[in-house]
Amino acid sequence: MKREEFAQALLEKGIELSAKQLEQFDQYFRLLVEWNEKMNLTGITEEGQVYNKHFFDSITPAFFFPFDQIESAVDIGGGAGFPSIPLKICFPHLKMTIIDSLNKRMGFLQHVADELGLEHVYPVHGRAEDRGQEPAYREAFQVVVARAVARLNLLSEFCLPFAKVGGHFIALKGAEITPELNEAKKAIKTLGGKTRKVETLHLLEDAGERNIVIIEKVDNTPKNYPRKAGVPAKKPIL
């Protein structure tokens, strides 16, 4: 996928990129490849693949959810900045917090924000289980996003505590989502969520099926969630 095809594909979904935004994506791609030689950020480094499987994929939630109408978002397990940085480039007004347990990724994300001139990007080092109990982050965001982090029942415990009541948790998942959705029903309800819709789409160039799970936060998350680091993975809510 070339840059022009990327821009056209987004335009067809109602997202129009300026020359400046396209240049920011280009800079992001170059920084990703450059830093990837020093630290493991991604296994995908070919330009067309990065634009399709990372950039386009990261923006897909915006096809189904009005990011232009929210202010605060947090990306849990943000890694190399997916989906947070592509969403931030497309919606510059967003105040975007990125939480990841690997500290050296924070340096990369801060460098990207500085180089691209992105304001209100806040890389935060820490585990979701710990940060989700802190008053500064707990139930503080209108939208929580996560991509390819864990199974949905586990991911809900990592993410729903960050969402305000009335806010949303949006999970970017792969194909065959139904078994995961069924498995996660109890966790979503326990943590104050309600699944509103699941949107299925296919990435361009036969790069696979994606499911966007949109969960509304309808109630406060009980105080004992998220549990201590490591516990959710050992004893998932089932």
C-alpha positions in Angstrom: 0.0 0.0 0.0 1.5 3.3 -1.1 1.0 6.5 0.8 -1.5 7.8 -1.8 -3.6 4.6 -1.6 -3.6 4.9 2.2 -4.9 8.5 2.0 -7.5 7.5 -0.6 -8.7 4.5 1.5 -9.1 6.8 4.5 -10.9 9.5 2.4 -13.4 6.8 1.4 -14.1 6.3 5.1 -14.6 10.1 5.6 -11.2 10.8 7.0 -9.4 13.5 5.0 -5.7 13.9 5.6 -3.8 17.2 5.0 -0.3 17.3 3.4 1.0 17.9 7.0 -0.7 14.8 8.3 0.6 12.7 5.5 4.1 14.0 6.2 3.7 13.1 9.9 2.8 9.5 8.9 5.9 9.5 6.7 8.1 10.7 9.6 6.5 8.2 11.9 7.3 5.4 9.5 11.0 6.5 9.2 11.4 6.8 13.0 9.8 3.4 13.5 12.3 1.7 11.1 15.3 3.7 12.5 14.5 2.9 16.2 13.6 -0.7 15.3 17.2 -1.4 14.6 18.1 -0.5 18.2 15.0 -2.0 20.0 12.3 -4.5 19.0 9.3 -2.4 18.1 7.8 -4.3 15.2 8.4 -7.3 13.0 6.9 -5.3 10.1 9.2 -2.8 8.5 8.3 -2.8 4.7 6.7 0.6 4.0 3.5 -0.7 2.3 2.9 -3.3 5.1 3.5 -0.7 7.8 0.9 1.6 6.2 -1.6 -1.2 5.9 -1.1 -3.5 8.9 -0.1 -0.8 11.4 -1.3 2.7 10.3 -4.6 1.8 8.5 -5.4 -0.9 11.0 -4.9 1.5 13.9 -7.4 4.0 12.4 -10.2 1.5 11.8 -12.0 2.3 15.1 -12.6 5.8 13.7 -14.7 4.3 10.9 -17.3 3.3 13.6 -16.8 5.7 16.5 -16.8 9.5 16.5 -13.3 10.4 17.7 -13.9 14.0 16.6 -16.4 14.3 19.4 -14.1 13.2 22.3 -11.1 14.8 24.0 -9.4 12.3 26.2 -8.2 8.9 25.2 -5.8 6.3 26.6 -4.0 3.4 24.8 -3.3 0.4 27.0 -0.3 -1.6 26.1 0.6 1.0 23.4 3.9 -0.5 22.5 5.3 1.3 19.4 2.3 3.6 19.3 -0.5 1.5 17.8 -3.3 2.5 17.7 -2.6 5.7 19.6 -0.2 7.6 17.3 -2.1 7.1 14.0 -5.3 8.1 15.8 -3.6 11.2 17.2 -2.3 12.2 13.8 -5.8 11.9 12.3 -7.4 13.7 15.2 -4.9 16.3 16.5 -7.2 17.6 19.2 -7.1 14.4 21.2 -5.3 14.3 24.5 -3.6 10.9 24.1 -2.1 9.0 27.1 -0.2 5.8 26.2 0.5 3.3 29.0 3.0 0.5 28.5 5.0 -1.7 30.8 8.3 -1.4 28.9 10.0 1.9 29.8 12.3 2.1 26.7 9.2 2.4 24.5 8.3 5.5 26.4 11.5 7.2 25.0 10.5 6.2 21.5 7.0 7.5 21.8 8.1 10.8 23.3 10.6 11.2 20.5 7.9 10.5 17.9 5.6 13.1 19.5 8.4 15.7 19.6 9.6 15.1 16.0 6.1 15.1 14.6 5.0 18.1 16.6 2.2 16.3 18.3 1.0 18.1 21.4 -0.8 16.4 24.3 0.8 13.0 23.9 1.6 11.5 27.3 3.7 8.3 27.4 3.3 6.7 30.8 5.4 3.8 32.0 3.6 1.2 34.1 1.4 -1.8 34.2 -2.3 -1.4 33.5 -3.1 -3.2 36.7 -1.2 -0.7 38.8 -2.1 2.5 36.9 -5.8 1.5 36.8 -5.9 1.9 40.6 -4.4 5.4 40.6 -6.8 8.3 41.0 -5.0 10.2 38.2 -6.0 7.5 35.6 -8.9 5.6 37.1 -12.2 6.4 35.3 -10.5 9.4 33.8 -10.8 8.9 30.0 -13.7 9.1 27.5 -12.2 6.4 25.4 -9.8 3.5 26.1 -8.2 1.7 23.1 -6.2 -1.5 23.0 -4.8 -3.5 20.0 -3.6 -7.1 20.1 -2.8 -7.1 23.8 -4.7 -10.1 25.3 -7.9 -12.1 25.2 -11.0 -9.9 25.7 -11.9 -11.1 29.2 -8.4 -10.2 30.4 -8.2 -7.1 28.3 -11.4 -5.8 29.8 -9.9 -5.9 33.3 -6.8 -4.0 32.0 -8.9 -1.4 30.2 -12.4 -0.8 31.6 -11.1 0.7 34.9 -9.7 3.6 32.9 -13.0 4.6 31.2 -15.3 7.2 32.6 -18.9 6.1 33.1 -20.6 7.0 29.8 -17.2 6.5 28.1 -16.1 3.6 25.9 -13.5 0.9 25.6 -12.7 -0.1 22.0 -10.8 -3.3 21.4 -9.1 -4.0 18.0 -9.3 -7.7 17.6 -8.5 -10.3 14.9 -10.8 -12.8 13.2 -13.1 -15.3 14.9 -14.3 -13.0 17.7 -17.4 -14.8 18.8 -15.8 -17.3 21.2 -13.8 -14.5 22.8 -16.9 -12.3 23.2 -18.8 -15.2 24.9 -15.8 -15.9 27.2 -15.7 -12.2 28.1 -19.4 -11.6 28.9 -19.0 -12.0 32.7 -15.8 -9.9 32.8 -17.3 -7.1 30.8 -20.4 -7.0 33.1 -18.5 -7.3 36.3 -16.2 -4.4 35.4 -19.1 -2.0 34.5 -19.2 -2.5 30.7 -21.8 -3.4 28.2 -21.0 -4.5 24.6 -22.7 -2.1 22.2 -21.5 -3.3 18.8 -19.0 -5.4 17.0 -17.9 -4.2 13.6 -16.2 -6.5 11.1 -13.9 -5.3 8.3 -11.1 -6.6 6.1 -7.8 -4.8 5.8 -6.7 -3.9 2.3 -4.6 -6.2 0.1 -6.0 -9.3 1.8 -4.2 -8.5 5.1 -6.9 -10.2 7.1 -10.1 -9.7 9.0 -10.5 -7.3 11.9 -13.2 -6.9 14.5 -13.8 -3.7 16.4 -15.5 -4.3 19.7 -17.1 -1.2 21.2 -18.0 -1.5 24.9 -19.8 1.2 26.8 -18.9 1.9 30.4 -22.3 1.9 32.0 -21.3 1.5 35.7 -18.3 2.2 37.9 -15.7 -0.5 38.1 -15.7 -2.2 41.5 -12.8 -1.0 43.7 -11.0 -4.4 43.8 -10.5 -4.3 40.0 -8.0 -4.3 38.4 -6.4 -6.8 40.7 -2.7 -6.8 41.4 -0.2 -7.2 38.5 -0.1 -10.9 37.3 -3.4 -11.9 39.0 -5.8 -11.3 36.1 -3.6 -13.5 33.8 -3.5 -16.3 36.4 -7.1 -16.1 37.4 -9.1 -14.5 34.6 -12.8 -13.6 35.2 -14.8 -16.4 33.6 
